[in-house]
Amino acid sequence: MIESILAFVFGLLIGSFLNVCIYRWPRDLSVVKPRSHCPACGKTIAWYDNIPLVSYAVLGGQCRHCGARISLRYPVVELATGLLFFYFVLTLGATLAALKMCVFAAMLVTLIFSDLEQRILPDEFTLGGALAGLAFAAMVPMRDPYSLMLLWFVPEGMAQSIAAAALGALLPALFLWGGGWLYLKVRHREGLGLGDVKLVAMAGAFLGLGGALLALIAGSLGGSILGYAYIKATGKDPSTYELPFGTFLGCAALLAALMPPAF
């Protein structure tokens, strides 16, 4: 249990950094310099005002200097990351498998909120995440039965694990890209961004073919149902409104990661 608690605290700290990535990367800003500052007044945020969860509660969700509201996204990202780290270490132990899933979860949290706010899925976490998934496959065996069934001819071990991760990244991404290409040909306008395709590839590299397909199906259903309901409720024009599809895909990928292997 002590490892899980430490993972929770570490997750809170990582979540604080993820908030910087969510705000800066879509705006092509450095995540290193300058130091964290209030977007409203530009004042540098002191370390004691940057403690995950605690500082937000103490300040009442407002900037100490100008009183501007601090987005609720900040504590939500910190808490979500901490809880995900706690869960994976609790269920998988202090292992490389837990580290793999914590890295995956952290990147998904960033992508979910980045797409929700800016409609941008940074390559640092989509393409970079896909490469990370392949690297982890060399250290943590990929046990996805669908990928392994199709790769029966590849010798067991590291080669098969990496091949399974590559297959999980490639096939669902190609399927999604093909759907977007078909939509463009039929409707003569883009209905899907390449960022969504890269996100599915990243999910497949970590989860394998079965997990990526589950994320793709669940994300598509969730995006269609909830997105349509939101458009109708707000009276937006469905022909021009840009649905944050990456947010739905990211949430579905998290769901797939949390599901037991038997599911």
PyMOL commands that set and color helices and strands:
alter all, ss='L'
color gray80, all
select helices_A, chain A and resi 2-27+47-49+54-58+73-92+96-118+123-137+145-150+158-187+194-234+245-258
alter helices_A, ss='H'
color red, helices_A
deselect
rebuild
show_as cartoon
